[in-house]
Amino acid sequence: MDGQPDMQGFWGEPAGGADGTNIETSFQTAEALLVQGWTREQVAARTPVSAIADAPNGLVPYQERAEARRQQILSRYGGEIITGKPRSPRDVNPDLFCLLGMPRLQYWQDFQIVQTPSHVVMAWERTHSYRVIPLDGRPHVSPKIKTYMGDARGRWEGNTLVVETRNLRDWTWFDSKGTLHSDEMTLVERYTYVDGDTVRLQMTVNDPQTLTRPFTMAWTLERKHADDPGYELMEYACVEGERAREAILE
């Protein structure tokens, strides 16, 4: 790998890790854990741990207006279950529209890394999304171009892959709890190679339109061995053309 750590392969969180439900608790739903083989006693005893590593209270440091908007969303849309009639698609979990994007995809499902000396590619089965990350120092594209995956540029710092992403659209959430951002949000991800089966990921989020300060999330990725009989990356299909979403809007 041209002197760099070999991160090629499939990666994801250990069993029972965050699933994008709530970054402030990094807590999967009880149903998800039971499907994974946890007992009800284990689920009940589990202590929520925030994915946010640099805040004593583990909460997103929102500006007052942004926090009010999140609470408004939650008051009309109860996270996983509709409790009211949202007035706009923007009040609804973007996952219902197959819109995950960055950074939510990064802790939602296992993904594959492919490396070359000039690029790193990250690909997800979920929503069939991918990132092609140049390592040659080229500038970002025009800030007028916004996408759900953003515009990423990478570089190596020793055994750490650093990826800076900008130009993200604002119609995605961090999780299922209305944790929103603006289209001025930028991400700096640091993938630190620990050993052949472990990568430590830190993601720093900066958004002057919604945050009082940047914050950093951190978690561990473990290598998933595709030849392991106990591992399978399940096929994912979003329900394209489905019209029932319209029924939840006023």
Buried (B, 14 or more C-beta within 10 A) or exposed (E): EEEBBEBBBBBBBEEBBBBBBBBBBBBBBEEBBBEEEBEEEEBEEBEEBBBBBBBEEBEBBBBEEBBEBBEEBBEBBBBEEBEEEBEEBEBBBBBBBBBBBBBBBBBBBBBBBBBEEEBBBBBBBBBEBBBEBBBEEEEBEEEEEBEBBBBBBBBBEEEBBBBBBBBBBBBBBBBBBBBBBBBBBBBBBBBBBEEEEBBBBBBBBBBEEBBEEBBBBBBEBBBBEEEEEEEEBEEEEBEEEEEEEEEBEE
